[in-house]
Amino acid sequence: MTETPWRTVNVFHHEHDRTGLLLDAVRPFIARVAPSVQRVYFQPHWRRGPHVRIPIQASPEVFDEVVAPAVAGVLEPYLRAHPSTVVLDEGAAHAQHVRLAAQECERGLLTPWAPNNTVETEPHDRREHVLGSPAAADLLADYYVDTNDLVFDVLDWIRGGGSKMALAVDLFIAAANRFLPPVTYGYMSYRGHADAFLAKMPDGLRERFDGIYEANAETFRQRVVEITGAADHHEVVPFSALLDTLLRYRNQADGLIGTGELALDTDPNGEPEDWGSSWSAWSDRSPFHRALGSHRPAADQLGGWNTFKQYRVVLNWLYLAMNRIGIGELERNLICHVVSRAVEDVHGVTAMSRIEDLIGFVDSGGRL
């Protein structure tokens, strides 16, 4: 049986804030086509210029009879009525895009950019070379589809004055405490992600991140105390239904992890690699990764621990949801950093002490 094909409608719109585009064009577009197609969702993207990518699984007939008219009737009129006037420097962005393409194993041309305020249709890359299998690609697509409405609700809330950064801080704290409790364990992934990012960035960024934390430290620490101390985090974290959705998909992903159909560690060619095996390229700038990466028994135990694998899926897919509300790589790693510092301040722990505890546990014969 031939699978229904995927294509993506790419809406190139160079404004940094695309909330209006998402709510007033992408949302009604999805509402119009969803009853007729198998799957449809959206995700912001950067390749060949900033745009909103709308992957659609539909037969060629449905694409021609339903999707194409919706492009002409919803998306293109919005671009004419609300054109992006931002002028971006394609050449200046190229080095960053080369880095992102390598980091994300993104295939396809980086240049030339598509013109601003245009719509293009192309075959959709389901990224099976990264995810590991068609089943994993299907599961991720289902997650995106299932969270369409919730993400649009969040965007409505943001347009009404809600802070996407404050929301993300709350969700990150709640996720760490719920999925790898207590928070003094779960937060370690945020510390690792932030430190890996900072190790690859120019000097001075950590100081900027620290300055933001220190200017708001009391608020961040208070959120750690309130969220982790709540009997039910749903009562103190807005839109925490996202975490319930992540729980369902974590449980489904676990089956694919067990069969090897969901890949968590692949090289740029899509081949499996050991967790942490690539850290040596930059770990001289991250004591966290240098300490853990240099003790392969501890790194291998942690990387092979099934509970940790499940947690990695939760965080990866939480980050994807945050990207949909406008939190990109820089903002996400800032949030990882401030949440980590808040947890460390509230509980009197450090990342290095946690790593030393793990190494001591493994050296004494312990197993996760």
N, C-alpha and C positions, 0 to 999 in steps of 0.2 A: 504494500500500500504506500503510495507516494504521499509524503508529508506536504501539507499546505504551505506554500512558499511564504517567506518573509521579505518584506521590503521596508525601507525607512523613508519617511518624509522628513527632510531636514529644513528647519526654518531658521535662516541666517539673520540674526538681529543682534547688533554689537553692543547694545546697552548693557552696562554692568548689572543693573537691576531689571530682570525680565519678569517681575511679578505680574505686571499688566498683561504682557504677552501670554503668560501661562494661564491666568484666570479668565481673560477676556477673548482669547483666541484658541489656545490649546485645549482648555476645558470644554468649550462648546463643540470643538472639532471632534474630540474623543467621544462626547455624548452623542454626536450625530452618527458616527461610524460604528461605535461599539456593538449595537444590536446586530450588525450584519457581518462582523469579522470574528475570527476566533480569539485573537488577543490584540490589545493595543495599549500602549503606555507611553510615557515620555521620559527623557533624561537629558539634562544639559550636557553639551559636549563642546570640544574646543578644536577638533581637527578640521583644517581648512577654514578656520575662523569660528568665532563663538556662535553657537546655534543651539536650538532645541531639536533633539533627535526624537522622532516619533516612530518607533518600530511597530509594524502592523503585520499580523499573520492573516492573510486573506487570499482567496482564490483570485486568479487573474480577472475573472469576470466581476467579482465583487469589488476589486480594486478599481476597475474601470468604471463601474456603474455607481459605486457608492463613495469610495475614497477620493477619487480624482475630482468629482463634483464638490465634495466637501472642502478640498484644498482651494478650489476656485471660489467657493461661496463663503468660506469662513476665514481661512488663513490669509489668503492674498488680500482681501479687502481690509483686514486689520493692518497689514503692513503698509498699505496705501494710506490709511487714515492715521496711523501712528508710526511713521517711519523712524528708525534709529538715525540719529544725526551724529553719532560718535564716529570719529575718524581714528582708526587704529593703525599702528605701524606694523605691517606684516613682517618686515625684516627684523624689527626689534624683538618680536615674539618668537622668532624661529628657534633660537637656542633653547628656550623653555619648552617648545613643542617637541623638539628632538628628545629632550630629557623625559618628557611625559610619555612619548611614544615608546621609549625603551622601558620605562618604569611600568607602564600599563600593558606592555606587549601589544600595542595598538598597531594594526596592519592598515595599509592604505596610504595614499598620498597625503603629505602635509601641505603642499603647495601645488598650484596657486590657490589662494583663498577664493571661496565663492563670493560673489558680490553681496554687500550688505542689503538687507530687506528683500531677499529672494527666497524661493522655495525650490528645493531639488529633491528628486526621488532616486534612490539607488538600492541595490540589494543590501540586505541587513546582515552584517557579520555577527553571528551569535556568540562568538568568542569561545567556541568549544575548545580551542587550543589552550585557553587559559582555565576554563571551568572544568574541563576533563572529559565531558561526554554530552551527547544530546539530552540525556536525562537531567543533568545538572543545569544545562541551559534552559530547559523547560521549567525547572523548579524556580530558577531566578526570574524568568519571565512571569510566572504565576505570582511571585512575590510582588513584582512591580505592579501587575494588574490589580492585585488585591489591595494595594496601598494607594492606588490613584486617588480615590475619594478622600482618604485621610490626609494625603499631602495637599490636595486642593483646599481642604478645611484649614490646614495649618497656614497656607499662603493667604487665605482670607483673613485669618487672625493677624498675620504679620501686616497685611495692608491696613488693618484696623488699628495698628499701633503696637502689636506684640513684638517682643524682641526675639529674633531667631537665635541669636547667640545665647541668651539666657535660657531659652527652651532647650537648646542643645546641651548646655551645661547640666541641666536637670536630668535629661534623658541619659547622658553619659554616666552620671553618678548612679542613677537608678539601675541602669543595665549592668554595671560592674557589681553592684550589691546583689542583684537578683540572679545573675547567670554564673558568676564565679565568686560566691560569698566566702568570707565577708569582703567589704569594699577594700580592705587593706591587701587582699589578694587580687581581686578583679582589677583594681586600678593599675596594676603593674603593666598591663598591656598598653594603657595610655602613655605611661612613662616611656615604655619602649618605643612606641610609635613616634612620640614627640622627639625623643632623643635621636632616633634614626633620621628624622627629617632635619633636625637642627645640625646634625653632623655633616649633612650634604649641602648645607646652605652657607652663605658668606658669614664671616664673623660679625657679631653685633646683634643678630636676630634673637639669640637667647636673652640678651639684656633687654631687648624690646618686650619680649614675652614676659620676663620677670617684672618689668615696670608696669605692665597692664595688670598682672596678678597683684602686685603690692598696692596699687591704687584702689583695688576692689577686694582685698583679701578677706575682710570681715564678711562681706556678702557671700563669697565663695565658700568660706568655712561654714557659715550658717546653713547654706544649702546642703552641704555634706551631712551636717548634724540632723537637720530636719528630715531629709529624704531617707537616710539610713535608719533613723529612729522611728519612722512612721510605721504604724501597724499595717497600713495598706498604702503603698506608694501611689496608687491611683488617686488618692485624695490630695496629694501634694505635688504631683507632677502632671502638668497639662499634656494632653494627647498621649498618655501612657498606654493607650490601646495599641500603639505601635509596638510596644514591648510584648504584648500578648500575641500579636501577629508574628513577631520574631521567634517567640517560643514555639509556635506551631511549625514554622519553617525550619527551625533548628532541629526539631524532632524528625522532620522528613529528611533533612540533609544528613542526619546521622546514618540513615540507611545507605545513602549513596557514599558516605565516607567509608562505611564498612565494606562495600563492594569495590571500592577504588574508582567509582564513577564521578566523584567530586574531588577535584584536585585542589590542594591548598598551597603547594609549593612546586612551581614550575620555572624552568629557565626561559630565556627569550624565545627559544624554539619550541616551547610547549612540552619539553621533556621533564620528568620528575627530578627534583633535587632535594637534598636534606634541608630541613628547616634551619636557617641560620648559616648555611654554607657560604653565602655571598657577603656576609657582614665584613669580612676582612678588608674589603675594598675601602671602607670608610670608618671602621670601628676604632681606629686610632684617635678619632675625635669624639668617641662615645665610651666612657668608662663602663657604662651599663652593658653595652654589647661586647666590649672587649673582655670583660670578666666572664660573662655567660658563654660567649662564643669560644673562649679559650679552654673551656671545660666541657669537652664534647659529651661525656657521659651525662652530665646534668642537662645540657642543651638537648641531647637526643631523647632523654626521658620526658622532658617537658614537651618537646615537639611531638612526641609520639603518644602522649597522654590523650585519650579520647575525649575526656571532658574539656581539655584545652582546645582540641580541634573544633568541638562544637561551639565553644566560646569565640573562637576566631571567626567562624561563620556569622555568629550574631553580630560581632563588631563590624565585620566587613559590610554586612548588609545594612546595619544601622548607618554606617558612613554613606552608603549609597542613598539612603533616604534623606540624609542631611544634604547631600549634594543636590537633590531635587528641590530643596527649599532655599538653595542659594549659598550653602556653606561649602566653599571649595577647599582645596588642599591646605592653603595657608591658615584659614580660619579654623579648620578642623584640628590642625596640629596645635594651634594656640589653645583651643579648648582642651585638648589632651593634656597640655602642659599645665594650665591653671587648675584643672581638676586634680591632677597629680599632686601639685603643690598643696592644694587645700587638704587632700586626704593625708598627706605627710604631716602637715601642720596640726591637724585635728588629732591624729592618732600617734604622733611621735615616731613615725617609721621613716625609713629611707629605702630607696630602690636598691642601693648597694647592700644594705643589711639583709634585704629579702633574698637577693641573689646568693649572698654568703650562706644564708640559712638553707637554701636549696642545695648548694654545693655540699655543705656539711651533711645534709640528709642523705644525699646520693653516696657520698664517700663512706658513710657509715653503714651502707648496705640497704638503705631505704628504697622503696619503689613507689612511684605515683600510681 
